[in-house]
């Protein structure tokens, strides 16, 4: 449990005006699909490089986080539903964070046999992010290397019927732009938030970037008729904290937002506590040191680890590397980055120089996948 010092840290974080931290777990590196911009099986850490955290570990981390008034946990991968113990993981997180917690997951929605949205919901899942890049089965398979968007759509409908909040993640590519617009138009009749995500020049997507990248600004221009009389939707209403503006076109049931980490890679209120499959916590991929949680789990000292995490996020205000604003963690494979342990601050990126002004599109929000 938090000590007096730790209570003071939590109070100092609250006084800063930032959104309270939440837990962002990468549960595995495995995926049974092979999206062109991700291609997990070509990554050197595909599979498990070390023993992943067990369901009991997630429950213990969530119990400590709950004592720090953390009320949200998000699970991603890989494809998190491939874990045989996924229901136990969700249940442990929900129990540890308490009855009002938001427990979410990112999935492609093609659930394995024996697993269902109903079971995930009963375990404690409250919202679901579904990766959907085309409604056409053939073109979807070209993008995702398999799967069926019709199955994802059934997963979506079931989640809504159960009362789960649903968001759709759709990566923008020029070749498949009409597909993305068709996905976005699901929000016309469904109470969902569709997030159009810019392609990022990282990993396997580097081979596509020059020809496939399309910016938020260009997409907004093409969809100007949708947005002409659109009203803005508050992120807290949607249960999201991702960068960008969410707009509800006139007469639509849902909304459309953008995650534009290539054309507007800023995040002025980053608050994710990211935890890798093997239990390494990272308050930021760029500048703050890694914190292996397994020793703290073994020694029952998780309170010390969370104290460090809160302090690391507070230190962003005075860390010269940040210069008063925060770059979003742009590498979707942050859990795969090799990081020197115990390094307080990594060398400054060329982007972070004293001559670099705060981008005009900087928004006071937090990142989420």
C-alpha positions in Angstrom: 0.0 0.0 0.0 1.2 3.6 -0.6 3.2 5.2 2.2 2.8 8.8 3.3 5.4 9.8 0.8 3.5 8.0 -2.0 0.3 9.7 -1.0 2.1 13.0 -1.4 3.3 12.0 -4.9 -0.2 11.1 -5.9 -1.5 14.4 -4.5 1.3 16.3 -6.4 0.3 14.6 -9.6 -3.4 15.5 -9.0 -2.4 19.1 -8.3 -0.6 19.3 -11.7 -3.9 19.1 -13.4 -3.0 16.2 -15.6 -5.3 13.2 -16.2 -4.6 10.5 -13.7 -2.4 7.7 -15.0 -3.8 4.5 -16.4 -2.2 1.1 -17.0 -1.5 0.1 -20.6 -0.5 -3.6 -20.8 0.9 -5.3 -23.8 -0.1 -8.9 -23.0 1.9 -10.7 -25.7 3.7 -10.3 -29.0 1.8 -13.0 -30.8 -0.8 -12.4 -33.5 -2.6 -14.8 -35.8 -2.9 -12.1 -38.5 -0.2 -10.2 -40.4 -1.1 -6.6 -41.1 1.1 -5.0 -43.8 2.1 -2.1 -41.5 2.8 -4.3 -38.5 3.9 -7.8 -39.7 4.6 -9.1 -36.2 6.1 -12.4 -37.3 9.0 -10.6 -38.9 10.0 -8.9 -35.6 12.9 -10.4 -33.7 11.0 -10.8 -30.5 8.0 -12.7 -32.0 6.9 -15.1 -29.4 8.2 -14.9 -25.9 11.8 -13.8 -25.1 11.2 -14.4 -21.4 8.5 -15.6 -19.1 5.4 -13.4 -19.5 3.5 -12.1 -16.5 0.9 -14.5 -15.1 -2.7 -13.6 -14.4 -1.9 -13.5 -10.7 0.8 -10.9 -11.5 -1.7 -8.7 -13.3 -4.0 -9.0 -10.3 -1.3 -7.9 -7.9 -0.3 -4.9 -10.1 -3.9 -3.8 -10.5 -4.4 -4.1 -6.7 -1.5 -1.8 -6.1 -2.6 0.6 -8.9 -6.0 0.7 -7.3 -4.5 1.9 -4.1 -3.1 4.8 -6.1 -6.6 5.6 -7.4 -5.8 4.3 -10.9 -9.1 3.3 -12.4 -8.3 2.2 -15.9 -6.4 -0.6 -17.6 -6.0 -1.3 -21.3 -4.8 -4.5 -22.8 -3.2 -4.9 -26.2 -0.7 -7.1 -28.0 0.0 -8.8 -30.4 -3.5 -10.1 -30.2 -4.3 -10.3 -26.5 -7.2 -12.8 -26.9 -4.7 -15.5 -27.9 -3.7 -15.8 -24.3 -5.2 -18.9 -22.8 -5.7 -17.1 -19.5 -7.2 -13.9 -21.0 -10.4 -14.2 -18.9 -8.4 -14.5 -15.7 -6.2 -11.5 -16.7 -9.3 -9.4 -17.3 -10.9 -10.5 -14.0 -7.8 -9.8 -12.0 -7.5 -6.3 -13.4 -11.2 -5.6 -12.8 -11.0 -6.9 -9.2 -7.8 -5.0 -8.4 -8.9 -1.6 -9.8 -12.4 -1.7 -8.3 -16.1 -1.7 -9.4 -15.9 1.6 -11.3 -12.8 0.8 -13.3 -12.6 0.9 -17.1 -11.1 -2.3 -18.4 -10.5 -2.3 -22.2 -8.8 -4.3 -24.9 -7.6 -3.8 -28.5 -8.4 -6.8 -30.7 -9.0 -7.6 -34.4 -12.3 -9.1 -33.3 -11.8 -12.6 -34.8 -12.0 -14.3 -31.5 -10.6 -17.8 -31.1 -13.0 -20.8 -30.6 -14.3 -21.0 -27.1 -13.9 -17.2 -26.4 -16.7 -14.7 -26.8 -17.5 -11.1 -26.1 -20.0 -12.3 -23.5 -17.3 -14.1 -21.6 -14.9 -11.1 -21.7 -17.7 -8.9 -20.5 -18.6 -11.2 -17.6 -14.9 -11.2 -16.7 -14.9 -7.4 -16.4 -14.3 -5.9 -19.8 -16.1 -2.5 -20.2 -14.9 -1.3 -23.6 -13.5 -2.8 -26.8 -11.2 -1.3 -29.5 -11.5 -3.2 -32.7 -9.0 -3.0 -35.6 -10.9 -2.8 -38.8 -9.4 -1.4 -42.0 -11.9 -2.5 -44.7 -15.4 -3.9 -44.8 -14.6 -5.9 -48.0 -13.3 -9.4 -47.0 -10.8 -9.6 -49.9 -9.3 -6.2 -49.4 -9.3 -6.6 -45.7 -7.3 -9.8 -46.1 -4.8 -7.9 -48.3 -4.3 -5.5 -45.5 -4.5 -7.8 -42.5 -3.1 -11.0 -43.9 -6.3 -12.9 -42.9 -9.3 -12.6 -40.7 -12.8 -11.7 -41.8 -14.3 -8.2 -41.3 -17.8 -9.8 -41.2 -16.7 -11.6 -38.0 -15.3 -8.4 -36.6 -18.6 -6.7 -37.3 -20.5 -9.4 -35.4 -18.1 -8.9 -32.5 -18.9 -5.2 -32.7 -22.6 -5.7 -32.7 -22.4 -8.1 -29.8 -20.3 -5.7 -27.8 -22.8 -2.9 -28.3 -25.7 -5.1 -27.3 -23.9 -5.9 -24.1 -23.4 -2.2 -23.3 -19.7 -2.0 -24.0 -18.2 1.1 -25.4 -16.7 0.4 -28.8 -14.0 2.2 -30.7 -12.8 1.3 -34.2 -9.1 1.7 -35.1 -8.6 2.1 -38.9 -5.2 2.9 -40.4 -5.2 5.2 -43.3 -3.5 4.1 -46.6 -3.9 5.8 -50.0 -4.6 2.5 -51.7 -7.4 1.7 -49.3 -8.7 5.2 -48.6 -12.2 4.4 -49.8 -12.2 1.4 -47.5 -11.3 3.6 -44.6 -14.1 6.0 -45.4 -16.6 3.0 -45.5 -15.4 1.9 -42.1 -15.8 5.5 -40.8 -19.3 5.6 -42.1 -20.3 2.8 -39.7 -20.5 5.7 -37.1 -23.5 7.1 -39.1 -25.8 4.5 -37.6 -23.8 3.1 -34.7 -22.8 4.8 -31.4 -19.1 4.1 -31.9 -16.0 6.2 -32.2 -14.0 5.5 -35.3 -10.4 6.6 -35.1 -8.6 7.2 -38.4 -5.0 6.6 -37.7 -2.1 8.0 -39.8 0.5 5.5 -41.1 3.7 5.9 -39.1 7.2 5.6 -40.6 8.3 2.8 -38.4 9.0 -0.9 -38.6 7.5 -2.7 -41.6 5.4 0.4 -42.4 8.6 2.2 -43.6 8.4 0.2 -46.8 4.9 1.6 -47.4 5.2 5.1 -46.0 6.3 7.1 -49.1 3.4 5.8 -51.3 0.7 5.1 -48.7 0.9 7.9 -46.2 -2.0 10.4 -46.2 -2.3 13.1 -43.6 -5.2 14.0 -41.4 -5.4 17.4 -43.1 -5.9 15.8 -46.5 -8.4 13.4 -45.2 -10.4 16.2 -43.5 -10.5 18.1 -46.7 -11.9 15.0 -48.6 -14.5 14.6 -45.8 -15.4 18.2 -45.5 -19.1 17.6 -46.2 -19.2 15.3 -43.2 -17.5 17.7 -40.9 -19.1 21.0 -42.1 -21.8 21.0 -39.4 -20.3 18.5 -37.1 -20.3 19.0 -33.3 -17.3 18.2 -31.2 -17.6 15.2 -28.8 -15.8 15.4 -25.5 -13.2 12.6 -25.0 -14.5 11.9 -21.5 -17.9 11.2 -23.0 -16.4 8.7 -25.3 -14.1 7.2 -22.7 -11.0 8.0 -24.8 -7.9 10.0 -24.1 -6.2 9.8 -27.5 -4.8 12.9 -29.3 -7.1 14.8 -31.6 -10.6 16.0 -32.0 -13.6 13.8 -32.1 -16.4 15.1 -34.3 -20.0 13.9 -34.7 -21.4 14.7 -38.2 -24.9 16.2 -38.1 -27.4 13.4 -37.6 -24.8 10.7 -36.9 -25.0 8.3 -34.0 -21.3 8.0 -33.5 -18.1 10.1 -34.0 -14.9 10.3 -36.0 -11.5 11.1 -34.6 -8.0 11.2 -35.8 -4.8 9.8 -34.3 -2.1 11.7 -36.2 1.2 10.8 -34.8 3.1 11.5 -38.0 1.8 15.0 -39.0 1.1 16.1 -35.4 3.3 13.9 -33.1 2.6 15.7 -29.8 1.0 14.8 -26.6 0.9 17.4 -23.8 -0.6 15.2 -21.1 0.8 11.7 -21.5 -0.2 9.5 -18.7 0.1 5.9 -19.7 2.0 3.5 -17.5 3.1 1.0 -20.2 3.9 -2.5 -19.1 5.5 -5.0 -21.4 4.6 -8.8 -21.6 7.5 -9.6 -19.3 6.7 -7.0 -16.7 8.8 -4.0 -17.6 7.1 -0.7 -16.8 7.8 2.3 -18.9 6.4 5.8 -18.0 7.7 7.0 -21.4 9.5 5.3 -24.2 11.8 8.2 -24.9 13.3 9.5 -21.7 12.3 7.8 -18.4 14.1 4.7 -17.2 12.6 1.2 -17.3 11.3 -0.3 -14.1 11.3 -4.2 -14.0 8.3 -5.1 -12.0 9.1 -8.8 -11.4 11.5 -8.1 -8.5 8.9 -5.8 -6.9 6.3 -8.5 -7.3 8.6 -11.1 -5.7 9.5 -8.7 -2.8 6.0 -7.2 -2.3 7.4 -3.7 -3.0 5.2 -2.6 -5.9 4.4 0.6 -3.9 8.0 1.7 -4.5 7.7 1.0 -8.2 4.5 3.1 -8.5 6.2 5.8 -6.5 8.9 5.9 -9.1 6.4 5.9 -11.9 4.5 8.9 -10.5 7.7 10.8 -9.9 8.9 10.1 -13.4 5.7 11.6 -14.9 5.9 14.6 -12.6 9.5 15.1 -13.6 8.4 15.8 -17.2 7.7 19.4 -16.1 11.3 20.0 -15.2 13.1 17.5 -17.5 15.0 19.7 -20.0 14.5 17.0 -22.6 10.8 17.9 -22.7 11.1 21.7 -23.0 7.7 22.3 -21.7 5.8 19.9 -24.0 5.6 16.2 -24.6 6.0 14.2 -27.8 3.7 11.3 -28.1 5.3 7.9 -27.9 5.2 7.4 -31.7 6.6 3.9 -31.8 3.8 1.4 -31.7 6.3 -1.3 -30.8 7.5 0.5 -27.7 7.5 -2.9 -25.9 10.1 -4.2 -28.4 12.6 -1.4 -28.0 15.9 -2.4 -26.5 16.5 0.0 -23.6 19.5 0.4 -21.3 18.4 -0.4 -17.7 18.9 2.3 -15.1 19.4 5.2 -17.6 17.6 8.2 -16.2 17.4 10.1 -19.5 18.2 9.0 -23.0 20.0 11.3 -25.4 17.8 14.0 -26.9 16.2 13.2 -30.2 17.1 15.6 -33.1 13.4 16.6 -33.0 13.8 17.9 -29.4 16.1 20.9 -29.7 15.9 24.2 -28.1 15.0 25.7 -31.4 12.0 23.5 -31.9 8.8 25.4 -31.2 5.7 23.8 -29.8 3.8 22.6 -32.8 0.7 24.5 -33.6 -1.3 21.3 -33.6 -0.3 20.4 -30.0 -3.3 19.4 -28.0 -3.8 18.9 -24.3 -4.7 15.3 -24.4 -3.2 11.9 -23.8 -2.2 9.1 -26.1 -4.0 5.7 -26.3 -3.9 2.7 -28.6 
